[in-house]
Amino acid sequence: MVSAPHEAMHRIFQEYPELVSQLSGVLGLELPPVVSAEPVTVDLTETEPLERRVDTLLRIGTENDGPFLLVVEAQGKKDPGKTASWPYYVTYLNNKYRLPVLLLVVCQDHATAAWAARPLTIGLPQWPTVTTRPLVAGPHNMPVITNVAEARKDLPLATLAAITHADNPDVDAILKTMSVALRDTPEAIAGPVVEFIAQGLGNRPAAQQWRNLVAVDLSFYTSPLSEEIRDEGRVEGRVEGRVEGRAEGRVEGRVESHAEGVLLILNVRGIEITDTTRDRVTTCDDPELLRRWLAHAAVVTTSDQIFDDVAPADR
């Protein structure tokens, strides 16, 4: 089962594809401004029974330089298997779509980032036939943003920076900066940021601090994280105007949100949703069951597998 930090590190590019251009100054590579981004199926399976999937794949449109494919891989640790799979992804996609391919690897620790940044060569030592050069974003080059104005200026970049610095000794200051920066931000914009950071922190100690900050600084938001905090009673007395039946309304809201999330994840991953799956998801009124299906939707290969007790691992 893939972890929440893994999902946050690559899915943020699905939500904010303009991050590709915004990373130019951070990564030292001049990239053209993004004018469009289309989700592309992440399934790279060939006719042979060997399944290959990238984490996120986007077709990026630019103003003057033409489109290119962006592959985003979230890497939590060193994986010798990537030495073969990453060059395969790049060459396969270039051959299939006839477009330039950029491989971006997002990491949360220095050792993994240094490992991921090594050029991968195929061929003889004295004459490499193919060289794959991953572009790496991690704690070694992402900014440590502890200035509220700077965070507000570019929330997507600040969010990715907070995720990549999840193990930074100054993570408390980073998270406090983000919570303050979101105070006057419209809920539609702040909601995804709150959730991406929560996912990116995983089960680290800083995750609890983020929950507390969301409860205190952003208690009026209705994101899944803030709803969960309210249900646990972490913000008792902070929500004004409580009326009878509000708890029931929150449950209904979560049911609807989780059901939509299950179908959205399957759709974004390019997995065909059967009528049976759609009907069962949209008619389910059990929030906990829907949350389990939501987690399974990130790793299954067919839509009906979300109902299995144990979802198949994505990799």
BAMAR-913470 format. One record per atom (N, C-alpha, C, CB): x, y, z; residue in one letter. Coordinates in steps of 0.1 Angstrom, whole numbers, plus 5000, padded with zeros to 4 digits. Atoms other than C-alpha are relative to their C-alpha. Glycine has a CB too. Example, Ala and Ser with C-alpha at 12.3 -4.5 7.8 and 13.67 -1.06 7.14 Angstrom:
// residues 2
500949885000a512349555078a500950125000a499050005012a499149895000s513749895071s499250115008s500450054986s
This chain:
// residues 315
500849885000m500050005000m500950125000m499050005012m499249875001v501450344990v499750095012v499850074987v500249914988s501850595019s499550134996s501350025007s500549865002a500250935023a501150104995a499350055012a499049915005p503551125019p500449974985p501349985008p499750035014h504250934987h498950064990h500049844998h501049945008e500851044973e500150154999e498649965005e499949864999a501351404984a501150064991a500150055014a498849955007m504751434968m499850014984m501249925003m500249995014h503451364933h498750054996h500249864993h501349955004r499751444933r499850155001r499049945010r500149865000i500451804941i500250064986i501150065010i499849965014f501551834905f498849994992f501249934994f501350025007q498151714894q499150125004q499349875004q500849894995e496551994915e500650134995e499950005015e499349875004y499152264906y501149974989y500650075012y499050025010p500852184873p500950114997p499349964987p499149895002e502252534872e501349995008e499350135003e498850024992l504752414898l501249974991l499849895010l498950045009v506852284869v500850124997v499449944987v499349875003s507652644859s500650065012s499150094992s499649934987q507852774895q501249935006q498849995009q498850074994l510552514903l501350044993l499849854999l498949975008s512852664877s501150075008s499750094989s499049934993g514652904900g500649915011g499450125006g499650084989v514852644928v501049894995v498849935007v499250125004l516252354907l501150044990l499149914993l498949965008g518552564885g499849964985g501349965005g500350045014l516852464852l498950094994l499649854999l501049915006e515052714829e498949924993e500750094991e501150075006l511652574822l499050104995l499449905010l501049905006p508952744800p498850015009p499749964986p501349994993p505752884816p499049904995p499550144999p501150105003v502952624818v498750084996v499849915012v501349945004v499852724799v498849905000v500150064986v501150104999s497952394801s500649875005s499349984986s499550134995a498252054817a498849904999a500550015014a501050105002e496251734808e500449875007e499649984985e499750134994p496151414829p500249904989p499049965010p499850115009v497551124810v500049875008v501450014992v500050124993t497050764820t501449965005t499449884992t498750034995v499850654843v500349854998v499950025015v499850145002d499550294832d500949984988d498649924997d499050025011l502650204811l500149854996l501350055004l500050145003t501749834808t500049974985t498849935007t500050045013e502649664776e499149884998e501449974995e500850125002t500949364760t500449885008t500049964985t499550114992e503149134780e499450025014e501550005000e500549984987p501849064815p501050055010p499549865005p499049934991l504249314831l499450145002l501449994995l500749874998e502549614847e501150105004e498949995010e499149894996r504449944849r499250125002r501250024989r500749874997r503050264864r500950105005r498849975010r499349884994v504450604870v499050065010v500450114989v500849944990d503150814899d499050104994d500850065011d500949905007t501851114879t500650024987t500050135009t499649985014l502051174842l499150114994l499949884991l500849895005l500951514827l500650044986l500150125010l499649945012r501051654792r500050155002r499149954988r499949864997i502352004797i500050084987i501350035009i500049915011g501552274772g500750135004g498650034995g499249884998t503852574769t499650114989t501549975000t500449895009e503452914752e500850004987e500250135007e499149995012n506452894728n500849884996n500950125002n499150115002d508352574732d499349874997d500949985012d500850125003g505552324725g499849915012g500849924990g500350084989p504252044747p501149905004p498749924997p499150114996f506251794768f499349925010f501350065005f500650094990l505451504791l500850025013l500049854996l499349994987l506151544828l499649885008l499450135008l500150124992v506751224848v500450045014v500849884995v499649974986v506651284886v500049875008v498950105006v499850114992e507951014908e500350045015e501149914995e499849974986a507651034946a500949895006a498650015008a499050104996q510650854961q500350025015q501350014992q499849994986g510650784998g501349935005g498949935007g498750074996k513850564999k500749964987k499749895009k499250055011k516550424976k499349874995k501549985004k500650125006d515250164952d500849964988d498550034996d499250055011p517649974930p499249984987p500849885004p500850035012g514849884907g499750124991g498649945004g500249885008k514450244895k501150024990k499950125010k498949995009t517850214878t499549954986t501249925005t500550055013a516050014851a498650064996a499849855001a501349965003s512450144854s499950154995s499149985012s500049855004w513150524851w500450024986w500950085009w499749995014p515050494818p498949944991p501349944997p501150065008y512250264806y498850104998y499549875007y501149905000y509550524815y500350104989y499850065014y499749895009v511350794796v500049964985v501450065004v499950045013t512150604765t498649954994t501049894998t501350055004y508750434764y499050114996y499449915010y500949895002l506850754767l500450094988l499950095013l499649935011n508950934742n499649934987n501550025000n500450085012n508350654717n498550004998n500649865002n501450015001k504650634724k499450144996k499449965013k500649885002y503851004724y500850104991y499750075013y499149925009r506751144703r500150145006r499450014986r499949874993l507151424729l501250005009l498750045007l499050004990p510051534750p499549965014p500750155001p500450054987v509951374785v500950065011v500049855000v499249954988l511051534818l499649915012l499750155003l500250084988l511451304848l500450085012l500849874999l499849934988l511051484881l499849915012l499050125001l500050094988v511751294913v499950095013v501249905001v500249924988v510451444946v500449915012v498650055001v499550074988c512151334979c499950085012c501549964998c500249944987q511951405016q501349995008q498849955007q498750014992d515551325027d501250014991d500149865008d498949975008h518951415015h500749884994h501150075009h499350125006a520351065010a499249954988a500149895011a500850055011t517450964988t500150104988t498549985003t499949905011a517651294968a501449984993a499950145006a498750015006a521451244962a500049874992a501150005011a500050135007w520850884951w499250024987w499449895008w500949995011a517950984928a500650094989a498750065004a499549905010a519951264911a501149944991a500550125008a498950055008r522651034897r499549974986r500549875007r500450045014p522550994859p500049854999p501050064990p500250145002l521350654848l500449974986l498649955003l499550025013t523250514819t499749854995t501550034999t500150145006i522550214796i501050004988i498549984995i499050015010g525350094774g501349965006g500150134992g498750034995l529050044777l500650115008l501049974989l499449894992p531050244803p500650114992p501049945010p499349915008q533050404776q499150074990q501249944994q500949945010w530050484754w498649975004w500349944986w501450024996p526650514772p499150034988p499650095012p501049985011t523850464746t498950095004t499549864996t501149924994v521150614768v500350055014v498649915000v499749954987t521550844797t498750075005t501150105000t501249944994t518550934819t500550095012t499049905005t499649914990r519051244841r498850055007r500850124994r501249964993p516251274867p500350145006p499749905012p500049874994l515551624879l499449985014l499250114992l500450044987v515251604917v499750135008v501149935007v500449894991a513351834941a500049935014a498650064997a499950054987g514051774978g500550105010g500949875000g499549914989p515351915011p501350074997p500149935013p498749945004h518651994994h499950124992h500949904993h500149885009n517252254970n498750075002n500249964986n501249934999m513752344980m500150105012m498849905004m499849904990p513452665000p499349975013p499450134995p500650014987v512752675037v499250135002v501149975012v500849885000i509852915038i499450035014i498949994990i500549974987t509253075072t499550155000t501149985011t500549865001n508053415059n498649994994n500950094991n501450025004v504253445056v499850074987v499150075011v500249935013a504353695027a500649914989a500750145000a499450085010e506653465008e499149884997e501449955004e500950125002a504353165014a498750044993a499649945014a501349955007r501253365003r500350034986r499450125007r499749965013k503053474972k499949884990k501450064999k500050125008d503253114959d499649885008d501449984993d500550104991l501152874979l500449864995l498550015002l499650145005p501752564956p501549975003p499749994986p498550024998l505552604958l500249995015l500850114994l499850004985a505352674996a499549875005a499350125007a500550134996t503252355000t500949894997t498649984993t499050115004l505652134981l501350025009l500450014985l498849984991a508552295001a499749955014a500350155000a500350054986a506752215034a500049855000a498750055004a500050145001i506251855022i501449945000i499249954988i498750055001t509851805012t500950035012t500750064988t499349974988h511051955045h499349945012h500250155002h500750064989a508951725066a500949965012a499249884995a499050044990d512051615085d500950115004d500849884995d499149894997n513651955088n499850045015n499650124991n500149964986p514452065123p499150125002p501450035006p500849884999d512652395116d498649974995d500650114992d501350035006v509452215104v498950075008v499849855000v501149944992d507452365133d499850144995d500450015015d500149875005a508252715120a499450004986a501350075000a500650015014i507452615084i498549985001i500749884993i501550034999l504052475094l499250115005l499849875008l500749884994k503152775115k499950114989k500850055012k500049905010t504052995086t498949974990t501350014992t501050045009m501752795063m498650025006m500249854996m501349984994s498852805087s499650155001s499949945014s500349855000v499053185091v499850054986v501250075007v500249965014a499453225054a498649974994a501149944991a501350055005l496153035049l498850075006l499949855001l501249954992r494053235074r499050074991r500650095011r500949915008d492653485049d499849944985d500550144999d500150065013t492753245019t498749944998t501249904998t501350065003p489553135002p500149855003p499550024986p500050144996e488552785014e500349914988e498749965006e499850085012a488652644978a501549994997a499350064988a498550005003i492352734976i500749945012i500550144998i499350054988a493352655012a499749855003a499550085012a500350144997g491552315014g501049904994g498749974994g499050105005p493952124990p501350025007p500150024985p498749984993v496952285007v500049935014v500350155002v500150074987v495752165041v500249854999v498750045007v500050145001e495251815029e501449954995e498949964991e498750055005f498551785009f501050005011f500450094988f499050004989i500551895039i499849895010i500050145007i500350114990a498751655062a500549864994a498550005002a499550125006q499451375037q501549995000q499449984986q498550005001g503051475032g500749985013g500450134995g499450024987l503751465069l499949865005l499450105011l500250144996g502451115072g499849985015g501349924996g500250034985n502850975108n501250065008n500049855002n498949934993r505751205117r499450085012r500850094991r500549924989p505451395150p499550144996p501250035010p500449875005a505051715130a498550004995a500950054989a501350025005a501751575117a499050055011a499749864996a500949964989q500151635151q500050155002q500449935013q500049854999q501351995152q499150064989q501550054999q500849945011w499752055118w498549985003w500449924986w501450024996r496451905131r499650115010r499849865006r500349904990n496652145160n499950144994n501050005011n500049875006l497452445138l498750014991l501250024991l501250005008v494552355115v498850025009v499849874992v501149994990a492252325145a499950145005a500149915011a500049874994v493252665159v499950114990v501350025008v499949895009d494152885129d499049984988d501450004994d500950025012l491852725102l498849925004l500849934990l501150084995s488952595123s498750024992s499750045014s501349985007f486352735099f500049934987f499950154997f499950075012y487552525070y499249865001y501449974995y500850134999t485552205061t500849894992t498650024994t499250115007s488451995046s499849875007s501550054998s500150134993p488451625054p500950005013p500549894991p499250004988l491351685079l499350085011l501350064997l500649924990s489551965097s498749935005s499650144995s501250084996e486351755098e500449895010e499249954988e499550114991e488251465113e500450065014e501249934993e499649944988i489751695139i498850045009i500950124998i501249974993r486351825148r499349885006r499050084991r500650124996d484951475151d500749945012d499949904989d499350054988e487651395176e500050095012e501549974996e500249914989g486751685197g501250095003g499749935012g498849924998r490051875192r499850154999r501149964990r500349855001v488352205186v498750035007v499950044985v501249984992e485652195213e499950155003e500049915012e500349864997g484152535218g500550104990g500750035013g499549905009r485852695188r499050024988r501349954994r501049995010v482952635164v498750065005v499749864993v501249934995e480152885170e498849964992e500250154999e501250035006g476552845162g499649864998g500050074987g500450145002r476152475167r498549995002r500849915010r501450034999v472652345161v499849854999v499250084989v500350155000e471052005165e499949964985e498749975007e500050055014g471551795134g501350034993g498850044993g498849965008r474851955124r501049884999r500750125007r499150115001a476851645132a499649904989a500149925014a500650085010e474551445110e500450064986e498549985001e499749945013g475151695082g501449994997g499650155001g498650025003r478851665086r500349864995r500950035012r499850145005v478651285082v499549994986v499249905009v500550015013e476551325051e500950074990e498650074999e499049935009g479051575037g501249924998g500450135006g498850095002r481951335043r499749894991r500549955014r500450115009v480051055026v500150044986v498649955004v500049955014e479451264995e501450034996e499250135000e498749965004s483051394995s500949874998s500750085011s499250125002h484651044999h499549934988h499849915013h500550075012a482350894972a500550074988a498550005000a499549925012e483351174948e501549974999e499750155001e498550025000g487051124958g500349864994g500550015014g499750145006v486950744950v499950004985v499049905006v500250005015l485550804915l501050094994l498650054997l499149905006l487851104909l501449934999l500150135008l498750075000i491050904918i500149904989i500349945014i500050115010l490050614896l500050064986l498749915002l500149935014n489250854867n501450064997n498950115001n498749935002v492551054871v501149894996v500450085012v499050115003r494550724871r499749924987r500049905012r500350065013g492850624839g499449865001g501249994992g500650134998i491050324854i498550004996i500249955014i501450005004e487750234838e499149975011e499749904988e500950024988i484850264863i498849934994i499650145006i501150085004t482249994858t498750065006t500149855004t501349954995d478550074863d499749945014d498849964991d500250074986t478549824893t500850085010t500449864999t499149924991t481450014909t499450135003t501450014995t500649874998r479850354904r498850005008r499750064986r501350014992d476450244918d500349975014d499149894994d499750054986r477950074948r500750125008r501049885000r499449884994v480150384956v499050115003v501250054992v500949894999t477450644951t498949975010t499550054987t501250034991t474850454972t500549965014t499249894994t499550044987c477150375001c499950115010c501549964999c500249904990d476350565033d500949985012d498650015004d499050034989d479250425055d501350084998d500249855001d498849925002p481950695058p501349925002p500150115010p498850084998e484550445071e500349914989e500049925014e499850095012l483950205043l500450084988l498749924997l499649915011l484250485018l501450045001l499050124999l498649964998r487550595033r500949894996r500250055015r499250115004r488850245029r500149984985r499549875007r500050005014w487750244993w500850114994w498650004994w499249895005l489350584988l501549975000l499750135009l498550034999a492750455000a500349894989a500349945014a499850105010h492350144977h500150054986h499049895001h500149945014a491550364947a501450054995a499050115000a498749955004a495150494947a500949894995a500650075012a499150115003v496650144941v499549894991v500649955012v500650115007v494149914924v500350014985v498549995003v499849995015t494449824887t498649984993t500949884996t501450005005t490649764882t499150065010t499549864996t500849934991s487849954897s499349915011s498950084993s500750094990d486149654914d500949955011d499449894993d499050044990q489349584933q499950095013q501450004995q500149924988i488549874957i499249945011i499450144996i500950064990f486049654974f500749885007f498749954994f499350114994d488649384983d500450045014d501249964992d499549974987d489649365019d501450055001d499949875009d498649955001v493249415010v500250034985v501049895005v499749955014a494049624979a501449954996a499950154999a498750045005p496949504957p500950125000p499949954985p499049904999a500149694961a500250064986a501349955006a499849945013d500849944934d501449974994d499950165001d498650035005r504549854932r500649905009r500850134999r
